[in-house]
């Protein structure tokens, strides 16, 4: 196992879990530091010194600090497996992978935030956000995935990992795959069959599913199970912080992981 850097993360966050999945795929062991966003861990001086943008995931590799999950994915590939088909060297093949990373960030994951996260934090969410998400899923099903084995064709890439992590939110919030049967098959048969899938994702999916109150529009935020999140609590959460990538924390997961790390939790 290759020793990697230090990853600040939170268990419920799909982008954080995408980074952890790739590390497993590459055989890179990351030191994990779990932050509880609702407790304000990401706003503590020690972390702000590392990442003034206070977003998760954040990777610290020696004296190098990098945030944004998809940037971290490409960094890990360039450092540990530069010749791997996971991030192909051919300029056109690589461009397709990068296009789908941007599609995940700007369309798929953004649509999920509008449906699952915006209502509980009081962000603006279009009335038709649920229908928009359905449309994004159908487009991904019909025009990107199609009859291919993987998102970019017949080879597994970091685009599959990033999008696959995002798709876990559909399972966690029981949204499903309306009118996207091939995408559902891809998720069930390709993504969930990865040998590290459950190790990385099961706790986060379970925390999101059990920790959030059921609403007509499901949300992507886990309440602190020890102190229920009320509308008053939600208003205290800085909006820009969450939108910038501070996904759903699992308080129990952070407590277990950081039991010996008093200054973080």
C-alpha positions as CSV (number, residue, x, y, z in Angstrom):
1,X,0.0,0.0,0.0
2,X,1.4,3.4,-1.0
3,X,1.3,6.0,1.7
4,X,-0.5,9.1,0.5
5,X,-1.4,12.4,2.0
6,X,-3.9,13.6,4.6
7,X,-7.5,13.9,3.5
8,X,-9.9,16.1,5.4
9,X,-13.4,14.8,4.6
10,X,-16.9,14.1,5.9
11,X,-18.5,10.7,5.7
12,X,-21.8,11.7,4.1
13,X,-20.2,13.7,1.3
14,X,-20.3,12.1,-2.1
15,X,-17.3,14.1,-3.5
16,X,-15.3,13.1,-0.4
17,X,-16.2,9.5,-1.0
18,X,-15.2,9.7,-4.6
19,X,-11.7,10.6,-3.6
20,X,-11.6,7.8,-1.1
21,X,-12.8,5.3,-3.7
22,X,-10.0,6.3,-6.2
23,X,-7.4,6.0,-3.4
24,X,-8.6,2.4,-2.9
25,X,-8.6,1.8,-6.6
26,X,-5.0,3.0,-6.8
27,X,-3.8,1.3,-3.6
28,X,-3.0,4.6,-2.0
29,X,-3.5,4.8,1.8
30,X,-4.8,8.3,2.8
31,X,-4.8,9.4,6.4
32,X,-8.4,10.4,7.0
33,X,-9.4,13.3,9.2
34,X,-13.2,13.6,9.5
35,X,-14.7,17.0,10.2
36,X,-18.2,17.7,11.5
37,X,-19.5,20.6,9.5
38,X,-22.5,21.1,11.8
39,X,-20.2,21.5,14.8
40,X,-18.2,24.1,12.8
41,X,-15.0,22.0,12.5
42,X,-14.4,23.5,9.1
43,X,-14.4,27.0,10.5
44,X,-11.8,26.4,13.2
45,X,-8.6,28.4,12.9
46,X,-6.4,25.3,12.3
47,X,-8.4,24.2,9.3
48,X,-8.9,27.8,8.0
49,X,-5.1,28.1,7.9
50,X,-5.0,25.0,5.7
51,X,-7.9,25.9,3.5
52,X,-9.3,29.5,3.8
53,X,-12.2,28.4,1.5
54,X,-13.1,25.9,4.3
55,X,-14.4,23.3,1.8
56,X,-14.3,19.5,1.9
57,X,-12.6,17.4,0.6
58,X,-9.2,18.9,1.1
59,X,-6.0,17.0,0.5
60,X,-2.7,17.9,2.2
61,X,0.2,16.2,0.6
62,X,3.4,17.5,2.3
63,X,3.4,21.2,1.8
64,X,0.8,21.0,-1.0
65,X,-2.8,21.7,-0.3
66,X,-5.6,20.9,-2.8
67,X,-9.4,21.2,-2.6
68,X,-12.2,20.3,-5.0
69,X,-12.8,16.6,-5.4
70,X,-12.4,16.4,-9.1
71,X,-9.1,18.3,-9.0
72,X,-7.9,15.8,-6.3
73,X,-8.9,12.9,-8.5
74,X,-6.8,14.1,-11.4
75,X,-3.9,15.0,-9.0
76,X,-3.9,11.5,-7.6
77,X,-3.9,10.0,-11.1
78,X,-1.0,12.2,-12.3
79,X,1.0,11.4,-9.2
80,X,0.4,7.7,-8.6
81,X,-0.8,6.2,-11.9
82,X,0.1,8.6,-14.8
83,X,-0.1,5.9,-17.4
84,X,-3.4,4.3,-16.3
85,X,-6.5,4.1,-18.5
86,X,-8.4,5.5,-15.5
87,X,-7.2,8.9,-16.7
88,X,-6.2,8.2,-20.3
89,X,-3.1,9.9,-21.8
90,X,-4.6,10.3,-25.3
91,X,-5.7,13.9,-25.6
92,X,-9.2,13.1,-26.9
93,X,-9.9,10.3,-24.5
94,X,-8.7,12.4,-21.6
95,X,-10.9,15.3,-22.8
96,X,-14.0,13.1,-22.7
97,X,-13.2,12.1,-19.1
98,X,-12.7,15.7,-18.1
99,X,-15.9,16.7,-19.8
100,X,-17.8,14.2,-17.7
101,X,-16.1,15.3,-14.5
102,X,-17.4,18.8,-15.3
103,X,-20.8,17.4,-16.3
104,X,-21.0,15.7,-12.9
105,X,-20.0,18.9,-11.1
106,X,-22.2,21.3,-13.1
107,X,-25.2,19.3,-14.0
108,X,-25.6,16.0,-12.1
109,X,-24.3,16.9,-8.6
110,X,-25.6,20.4,-8.9
111,X,-29.1,19.1,-9.7
112,X,-28.9,16.8,-6.7
113,X,-27.9,19.7,-4.4
114,X,-31.0,21.6,-5.6
115,X,-33.3,18.7,-4.7
116,X,-31.7,17.2,-1.6
117,X,-29.9,20.1,0.1
118,X,-31.4,23.4,-0.8
119,X,-34.7,23.1,1.1
120,X,-33.2,22.4,4.5
121,X,-30.7,25.2,4.3
122,X,-33.1,27.7,2.9
123,X,-31.3,28.1,-0.4
124,X,-33.2,29.0,-3.5
125,X,-34.3,25.9,-5.2
126,X,-36.3,26.0,-8.5
127,X,-39.8,24.6,-8.1
128,X,-39.1,22.1,-10.8
129,X,-35.8,21.0,-9.4
130,X,-37.0,17.4,-9.0
131,X,-38.1,17.3,-12.7
132,X,-34.8,18.9,-13.7
133,X,-32.9,16.2,-11.9
134,X,-35.0,13.5,-13.6
135,X,-34.1,15.2,-16.9
136,X,-30.4,15.1,-16.1
137,X,-30.6,11.4,-15.3
138,X,-32.5,10.6,-18.5
139,X,-29.9,12.5,-20.5
140,X,-27.1,10.7,-18.8
141,X,-28.9,7.4,-19.4
142,X,-29.7,8.0,-23.1
143,X,-27.0,10.2,-24.5
144,X,-23.9,9.6,-22.4
145,X,-24.1,6.1,-21.0
146,X,-26.3,4.5,-23.6
147,X,-25.4,0.8,-24.1
148,X,-21.8,1.3,-23.0
149,X,-20.4,-0.6,-20.1
150,X,-19.0,2.6,-18.5
151,X,-19.7,6.3,-18.7
152,X,-17.0,7.0,-21.3
153,X,-17.3,3.7,-23.2
154,X,-15.8,0.3,-22.6
155,X,-13.2,1.4,-20.0
156,X,-13.5,2.3,-16.4
157,X,-12.3,5.8,-15.6
158,X,-12.3,8.4,-12.9
159,X,-15.5,9.8,-14.5
160,X,-17.2,6.6,-13.4
161,X,-15.9,7.0,-9.9
162,X,-17.0,10.6,-9.6
163,X,-20.4,10.1,-11.1
164,X,-20.9,6.8,-9.3
165,X,-20.3,8.5,-6.0
166,X,-22.9,11.1,-6.9
167,X,-25.4,8.4,-7.7
168,X,-25.2,7.1,-4.2
169,X,-27.3,10.1,-3.2
170,X,-30.2,8.7,-5.3
171,X,-30.0,5.6,-3.2
172,X,-29.6,7.4,0.1
173,X,-32.6,9.6,-0.4
174,X,-34.6,7.0,-2.2
175,X,-35.1,9.1,-5.3
176,X,-34.3,6.2,-7.5
177,X,-33.6,6.2,-11.3
178,X,-36.9,7.4,-12.9
179,X,-36.9,6.6,-16.6
180,X,-33.1,5.8,-16.5
181,X,-32.9,2.0,-16.5
182,X,-29.5,1.7,-18.0
183,X,-28.1,4.2,-15.5
184,X,-29.6,2.2,-12.7
185,X,-28.1,-1.0,-14.1
186,X,-24.7,0.7,-14.4
187,X,-24.9,1.8,-10.7
188,X,-26.1,-1.6,-9.4
189,X,-23.8,-3.8,-11.5
190,X,-20.7,-1.7,-12.2
191,X,-20.3,0.8,-9.3
192,X,-21.7,-1.3,-6.4
193,X,-19.7,-4.3,-7.5
194,X,-16.4,-2.4,-6.9
195,X,-14.5,-4.3,-4.2
196,X,-14.2,-1.2,-2.0
197,X,-17.7,0.3,-2.7
198,X,-19.3,-0.7,0.6
199,X,-16.2,-0.1,2.7
200,X,-16.2,3.5,1.5
201,X,-19.9,4.3,0.9
202,X,-22.1,2.1,3.2
203,X,-21.7,4.3,6.3
204,X,-22.4,7.5,4.4
205,X,-25.4,6.2,2.6
206,X,-26.8,4.7,5.9
207,X,-26.1,8.0,7.8
208,X,-27.9,10.0,5.1
209,X,-30.8,7.6,5.0
210,X,-31.4,7.4,8.7
211,X,-30.2,10.8,9.8
212,X,-32.4,13.0,7.7
213,X,-36.1,13.7,8.4
214,X,-38.3,12.5,5.6
215,X,-39.8,15.4,3.7
216,X,-41.7,15.6,0.5
217,X,-38.6,16.9,-1.1
218,X,-35.7,14.8,0.3
219,X,-32.6,16.7,1.4
220,X,-28.9,15.9,1.3
221,X,-28.1,16.9,4.9
222,X,-27.7,14.6,7.8
223,X,-29.0,15.9,11.1
224,X,-26.8,15.5,14.2
225,X,-28.3,12.5,15.8
226,X,-27.4,13.7,19.2
227,X,-29.0,17.2,18.7
228,X,-31.8,17.3,16.1
229,X,-31.2,20.0,13.5
230,X,-34.1,22.5,13.7
231,X,-34.8,25.4,11.2
232,X,-32.9,27.6,13.7
233,X,-29.9,25.3,13.5
234,X,-30.1,25.2,9.7
235,X,-30.1,29.0,9.5
236,X,-26.9,29.1,11.5
237,X,-25.1,27.0,8.9
238,X,-23.2,29.4,6.5
239,X,-24.8,28.9,3.1
240,X,-21.7,29.5,1.1
241,X,-19.8,27.0,3.1
242,X,-22.2,24.2,2.3
243,X,-22.7,25.1,-1.4
244,X,-18.9,25.2,-1.8
245,X,-18.6,21.5,-1.0
246,X,-19.3,20.9,2.6
247,X,-21.4,17.9,2.2
248,X,-23.4,16.0,4.7
249,X,-21.3,15.0,7.8
250,X,-21.7,11.8,9.7
251,X,-21.2,12.8,13.3
252,X,-20.9,9.3,14.6
253,X,-18.3,8.5,11.9
254,X,-16.3,11.6,12.8
255,X,-16.3,10.7,16.5
256,X,-15.1,7.2,15.8
257,X,-12.4,8.2,13.4
258,X,-11.1,11.2,15.4
259,X,-11.3,9.7,18.8
260,X,-7.7,10.5,19.4
261,X,-7.8,13.9,17.7
262,X,-9.3,16.2,20.3
263,X,-8.4,19.5,18.5
264,X,-10.5,18.6,15.5
265,X,-13.7,17.3,17.0
